[in-house]
Amino acid sequence: MHVRDLEHWLKARPFEPFVMNLTSGERIHVDHPDAAVPGTNAVLVINKRRGRLAGFSHISLFHVLKIEAASRRRKERSNGAE
């Protein structure tokens, strides 16, 4: 994944929450444009629960396989896909 691809999702207006699918199989949810801070080769994602800081993830962009809209993933799950 290139940082420009991530920035495209973060700068979209209106912002649409998205999921980053990683090489480990993990999925990282980004629900606000300020929740992810891209760098040259990595991204810092802030995790919140109930409006409070719950931690963060520092992810190499090398490990991001794809980004997809979070609403699409919800729709697939409700239709029985996955």
N, C-alpha and C positions, 0 to 999 in steps of 0.2 A: 504494500500500500504506500502511496506517495502522500506526503503532507498536503499537497494541493487537493487531493480527493477528500481528505478529512475536512479541510477548511471549507470546501464547497458545501458540505452538510452543515457545518457550524454557522456559516454566513447566510444560509437560505432564509428568506423571509416570505411568508411566515415560517418560523422554525418548526421543524417536524422532528419529534423524538426519534432516535435511531438506535440500532444495536450493532455493535462491532463483533463479528465472529472471528475468534482467534484460532491459531493453529492447534492449541491445546483442546479445542472443543468448547471452551468457555465462551460465554456471550456477555459482553459488557454493555449495559444500557446507559445511554446518555439522554436525559430528559430535559435538559436546559442547555442553551449554547454556552453559558458561563461555567458549566460543569466539566468542560473538557478544555485543556490548555495544550495546544499542539506545539511541539518543538521541531527541530530539523528531522530527527529520526525516531521520535517517541512522542507519546501523548500522556498527560497526567489527567486522570478522570477522578473527580470528586464524587464520593458516594454519600448520599444523605438518606436518613430514615426518620420519618416523622418531622421533617424540616430541620434536623440536626445533623451535624457532621458525623458520619459513621466510619469514615476511612477514605482511602484513596488507592488508586491503581496506577502504577507507572508501567506503560506498555510500549515495547518496541514496535514501531510501525511495520517492521519485518514480519511480525506475528499476526497482523490484521489481514485476514483472508478477504473479507468483504464487509461492506456496510449496507444495511438494509433498514427501511423504515420500520419503526417499532409497531406502528398500526398494522402493517402488512403481516408481521409475525403473529399479532393477536388474532387477526382475521383468519390466518391459516389454522391456528390452534382451535378456534371456534368452529371451523369447518371440518375438523378431524384430521387435518394434515399434520404430521409430526408425531 
